[in-house]
Amino acid sequence: MTADKLEILELLNRYILSIDTHDDAQFADNFHDDAVYVSPFGTATGREQILATIHTWHQGGITAGKRHMIGAWRIDVAGDRATSYSSYWVVHAKDGTSIVASGDYTDELLKKDGVWKLQRRVQTIDASFKM
């Protein structure tokens, strides 16, 4: 594995872990300042909107008692640009365990000042999820 792919994989893992630890600042820091995050729950443009989005989710309880997992992933690097595709699933872990959602992330990443971050993340959710 190349150093760039390893750094990107670590970024993808930090993203997931920041949800479960409710570290809103770390969650937002995974994105460039002008990034776009498209989720089944809406679109956030720019770091401040992304920070507000995760904060709202945590405060509203949508992430309470859940564990987020990243599954298979593919990362393609071309210079200071990369794309990644990964699967994820969310486990309800408070009162027993069950998978409550699964889906995919399709990402565009940029390396600026030697640091990889998400520039655009599109999250899809499988049809089995009931909002």
C-alpha positions in Angstrom: 0.0 0.0 0.0 1.3 3.4 -0.9 1.8 6.1 1.8 -1.0 8.2 0.1 -3.5 5.3 0.3 -2.6 4.7 3.9 -3.1 8.3 4.8 -6.5 8.3 3.0 -7.6 5.1 4.7 -6.6 6.7 8.1 -8.8 9.7 7.1 -11.7 7.5 6.3 -11.3 5.7 9.7 -11.0 9.1 11.6 -14.3 10.1 9.9 -16.1 7.0 11.2 -14.6 7.2 14.7 -15.4 10.9 15.1 -19.1 10.1 14.7 -19.1 7.5 17.5 -17.0 9.7 19.8 -19.2 12.7 19.1 -16.1 14.7 18.2 -17.8 17.2 16.0 -14.6 19.2 15.4 -12.7 16.1 14.2 -15.6 15.2 12.0 -15.5 18.6 10.3 -11.7 18.6 10.1 -11.8 15.6 7.8 -13.1 18.0 5.1 -11.4 20.9 3.3 -12.9 24.3 4.2 -14.8 24.5 0.9 -15.9 20.8 0.8 -19.3 19.5 0.0 -21.0 16.7 1.9 -24.1 15.2 0.3 -26.0 12.8 2.6 -29.5 11.2 2.5 -30.4 13.9 5.1 -29.3 16.9 3.1 -26.3 18.7 1.7 -23.8 20.8 3.6 -21.4 23.1 1.8 -18.2 24.4 3.6 -16.7 23.3 6.9 -19.0 25.5 9.0 -22.2 23.8 7.5 -20.6 20.4 7.9 -19.8 21.1 11.5 -23.3 22.3 12.1 -24.8 19.2 10.4 -22.9 16.7 12.6 -23.6 18.8 15.7 -27.3 18.7 14.9 -27.2 15.0 14.4 -25.5 14.4 17.7 -27.7 16.8 19.6 -30.9 15.3 18.0 -29.9 11.7 19.0 -29.7 10.1 15.5 -26.3 8.8 16.4 -27.0 7.8 20.0 -26.3 4.2 20.8 -24.9 3.5 17.4 -21.6 2.2 16.1 -20.5 3.1 12.6 -18.3 0.8 10.6 -16.5 1.1 7.3 -16.4 -1.9 5.1 -14.6 -2.7 1.9 -12.9 0.3 0.2 -11.2 1.2 -3.0 -8.8 4.2 -3.2 -7.4 5.5 -6.5 -4.7 8.2 -6.3 -3.5 10.5 -9.1 -1.0 13.0 -7.9 -2.7 15.3 -5.3 -6.2 14.1 -6.2 -7.9 10.8 -5.3 -11.2 9.1 -5.4 -12.4 6.5 -3.0 -15.4 4.3 -2.7 -16.3 2.5 0.5 -19.2 0.7 2.1 -20.5 1.3 5.6 -22.9 -0.1 8.0 -24.4 1.2 11.3 -25.1 -1.0 14.2 -27.5 -0.3 17.0 -25.4 -1.2 20.0 -27.4 0.1 23.0 -30.0 -2.6 23.7 -28.6 -5.6 21.9 -27.2 -5.3 18.4 -28.7 -5.1 15.0 -27.7 -3.4 11.7 -29.9 -0.4 11.3 -28.4 1.0 8.0 -25.9 0.3 5.3 -24.7 2.2 2.3 -21.8 3.6 0.3 -19.5 6.6 0.3 -18.2 8.0 -3.0 -15.4 10.5 -2.4 -13.2 13.1 -4.1 -10.2 13.9 -2.0 -7.5 16.6 -2.4 -4.0 16.8 -0.9 -3.3 20.4 0.1 -0.2 21.5 2.0 0.7 17.8 2.3 -2.6 16.8 4.0 -5.4 14.6 2.5 -8.9 15.7 3.2 -12.4 15.1 1.7 -13.4 17.6 -1.0 -16.7 16.0 -1.8 -18.4 13.1 -0.1 -21.6 11.6 -1.4 -23.3 9.2 1.0 -26.0 6.8 -0.1 -28.1 4.7 2.1 -29.6 1.3 1.2 -33.4 1.1 0.7 -33.8 -1.1 3.8 -33.2 2.0 6.0 -36.4 3.5 7.4 -36.2 7.2 8.1 
